[in-house]
């Protein structure tokens, strides 16, 4: 037997014995790695690797490295990336009604909202999105909260809801959210999340809405130090996912993703709801920062309810929306 043959045989045996390279999925994150969301994504990636025995790897691109969320959703639909955790309202280009998943000042609390999201109306919207875009949602979206409650940060203090008319508030590209805040008197400016700090610093906007838990990692308080609790709407992270990529996985790797999502959601939920009070205390201790959870939003809720009622009367709301909201209130009790 020639020496060359022996070397070739050994190399072939080593190649055959080597494990197959792990499949890599790309996850686009809009947040910093040190935020609760960012930490949950890291845990998700670790658990996927564990549960798949190293067969599936999640590579995270934080801080909107791949692009703003609108560009990311396009890449998700095209299969360039496989996961993009964010608000499901960014799927509205394929089902306009899904923007009501983040309808401002419509829901009583998180449980009410979660029951609405899990209901037939919203799940039907998501099926429409999947058919049109190839994007689905991994796991149970309400299980992964995005912040304990929402806040409004402004350059100048707000004494009452009437002062909203004096601010230029940053919002994401949702016509419903824009309409609600304009109805409250604010001037709305659409900016990507990653440009908000600079936008406030350059006086492009003078206010921004944010989950409580993202205030510290974004350092928005440095440029907008007046913070009030608004409870604008409950919010969760929908793990938006390329459906074709998921279906191409083995059953074992599908299960690994689902289990890892459950672990990451549980981590985020525990960190968020157990740490909210400590987050508020840290913000209150910062020099020059003002925080209030006593801001009276009753006038805001009433003004927005009138807007929804007028649209319902005019037939401008999604069919069955208000009935689904009422049913969810009953189911949440």
N, C-alpha and C positions, 0 to 999 in steps of 0.2 A: 504494500500500500504506500503510495507516494506521500511525502511530507505535505505537499500542497493539498492533497485530498483530505488528509487528516485535519489540517487547519480549517479547511472549508466545512468539514463535517462538524467540528467542534463549534464553529461560528453559527452554523445553522441550528445546532441543538440549543445553543444559548439563546438565539433569537426566538426559537419556538417556545423555550421555557420562560422567556420574559413576559410579564403581564402586558396586556394591551394598554396603550396610552389612554389616559382618562379623557372622556369627552368634556369639553369646556363650554360652559354657558357664560354669556356676558350679562351682567346685571348693572344697569345704569341707575345711579343714585343721585338725587338732587341735593343731598345734605352732606355735612361733614362727617368724617368717620368717628369723631368723638361725641356726637349727639347720640341720644337714646336710639333713634332710628338707625344711625350708622352702626352702633354697637350691635343692634339686633340683626342687621344685615350680615355682619361679620359672624355672628353666632349661627345664622342660617347657613352660611357657606361652610362653616366648620361641621355642622351637623349633616349637611348633604354629603360631604366627603366621608364622614363616619358611616352614615346609614347606607351609602352606596358602595362601601368597602373600597373607596378610592376610584370608583368607576366614573363618577361624575364630579366635575370641579366647577365651582362658581367663582368667576373672576369679577370683582367689584370695581366699578369706575365711579368714584365719589365726586362730589362738588360739581356736578353737571359737566364733567369732562367730555362726555360724548355730545353734549348740546343741551339746549333748553328742552323742556318737557314736550313741547309740540313736535320738535324735530325727533326726539327720542321715540315718541309713539309711532311716528312714520317708520323709523328703523325697526321698531318692534313688529309692526305689521309686515314689513318686508323680510323679516327673519334675519336681519343683520345682527340684532341682539335678541336675547331670549326672555329677559325679565326687566321690568321697569316699575318698581313699587312707587306708587303715588296715589293721588285722589282719582277715583274712577271717572270723575267728571271730565277728565281729559280725553275720554272716549266719545265725547259728544259730537264729534265730526261725523260719526257713523250712526249715532242715535241721539238726536238733539234732546230728547226728553230726559236723558240720563243726567243732565245738569241739575235736575231737581234732587239728586242724591246729596247735594250740598246746598239746598235751598236755605238761605239765611233766615233766621228767626221764625222757622216754621215748626220746629220740633221741641217737645217739652224737655227732654233730657236724652242721655245716651241710649238708654234701653228703648225708648220710644223710637228713636232713629234707627237703632239696630234692627228692630222688628220690621220697620219699613224696608230696609235694605234687603232683608232676608225674604220679604214677601214676593208674591207672584208678579207684581207689576215691575219691580226693579229687575228681578231675575229674567223676565221676558225682554226687558231692554238689553240686558247683557247678552242674551241669545242672539238678538238682532245684531249687536256689535260683532260677535264672533262670526256670524254668517257673512257680514260685509267686510270685515277686516282681518280675520284670522287671529284675533286677539281674544283670549279668555282670561279668567281670573283664577289664580291658584288659591285653594283653601277658602276659608270663611273670612271675608273682608272685615266685618265688624269685630272679629276676634283680635285684630291688630290695631289698637287705637292710635291715632296721631294726636297726642296731647290730651291732657285732662280737660282742658277747656280753652276756648279761643280768647284772644285779647286784642286790643287796639293800642298801638304805640304811636305817639304823636310828638312833634317837636315842641309845640305849645300845649299847655294843659287844657283839658276839656272839663268845663264846669257842669255842662248839661248836654243832652243830645242836640240841642239847637246849635252848639258849637261845631258840630260835624260839617255844617255849611261852610266853615272857614278853612277846611283842610283839603289838600289834594292827596287822596288815598291811593296807595298802590294796590292793584288787584291783579289776579291772573285772568287769562282770556276766557271768561265765562260771561256771556251776555246777561244771564239771569243775575249773577252777582253784581255786575256793573249796573244793571237797572235798579236793583234794590238800593245800592249805595247812592246812586244819583237821585233816587226818589227821596232819600234822607237828606239830600242837599249837598252832598260831597261832590267834588270834582274827581273823577276816576282816571287814573293813569295806569295803563297796562305795562308791567315790567317783568322780565324774567326774575325768578327768585334770587339768583346769584348777582343781580345788579341792584338789589334794593338798597343795600348799605350805601353804595356810592350814589344812588339816586337821591337818597335823603341828604347826604353830605353835600350834594351839588344843588339842592333845592328843587330838584325835579318833582319830588313828592315830599309831603310833610307828615305822612302817616302811613302805617302798614298794619294789616291784620296778621296775627300769627298765633299758632298754638303756644301755650305757655312754655312748653319744654324746648322750643327752638329759639327762644329769646337769648339764652346765654351763649349757645354755640354760634349764633349769627352775630352776636354783639350789637344787635340793633339798638339796645338801650344806650349805647354811646352817642348815637346821633338822634335818637327819638326817646328821650328819657322819661316821658310821661306815659304810664301804662295803666289801662283800665281793663277790667274783666268784662267781656260782652256776652259770652256764651252764644256767639253768632250761630253756630251750628256744630253739632258733633261731627267728628271726622275720623276716618280710619285709613289705613294704608291698604290699597288693593294691589296685590302682587300681579300686575298685568303681565301676561305671558303669551308668547307665541304658541298658538294651539297646535300647529303642525309639528313643531319641535317637541312638544310634550307627548303627542301621540306616537312619535317615532321612538320614544324611550322604551326600555324594557319595563315590565311591571315592577321590578325591584327598584328601578331608579325613579319611576313615578311615585312609588311609595316613599322613597327617600325624600323627595321634594315635599310631599304632603306632610310627612312627619317633621321635617326640619322647619317648615312654615309654622306648624303648631307650636314648636319649641320657641321660635323667634317671637311669635305673637304673645305667648305666655310671658316671656322675658320682658317685652315692651310694656305689656299691661301692668305687670308688677312694678316695674321701674317708674312708670308714669304715675300710677294712682297712689303708690306709696310715697313717692317723692315730691308730689305737687306742693305740699306745705313747706317743705325745705327749700324748694325752688323759689317760692314767694319770699321766704325769709332772706335768702341770699340776695334777691333783687332789692328788697327793702333796705338792706344793709349797704348797698352801693351808694357812694357819694353822688349826689345830684340826681338820683333816680327816684321817681315818685310812682308808687303802685297803689291802686285802689280796687277793691272788690265790691265797693258800695256804689258804683256808678249805676244810676237808675236807667234801666233799658226799657221800662214799661212803655214809654212813648214810642220808642223805636219799634218794639214788637207790634204795637197798635197800628202804627203807620204802615208797616210792612204787611200786616194782616189785611188792611184795607186794599193794598195793592193786589194781593193774591185774590181777594174777593172780587175785585173789579175785573181781573183777568178771567176768573172762573165764570163770572156772569157773561163776559164777552166771548166765552168759548175758546180762550187763548191758553188755557192750561192743558196739560196732557189729559187725555180721557181717563177718568177713574182716579186721578191723583188725590183729590181731597178725600175720597172714600177710602183710599189706601192709607192715607195719613191717619184717618179716624180709626180704621181697623187695627193699625199698628199700635195705636194708643191703648186699645183694648187688649191686644195680645201681649203688650209689655207689662200689664198689670199683674 
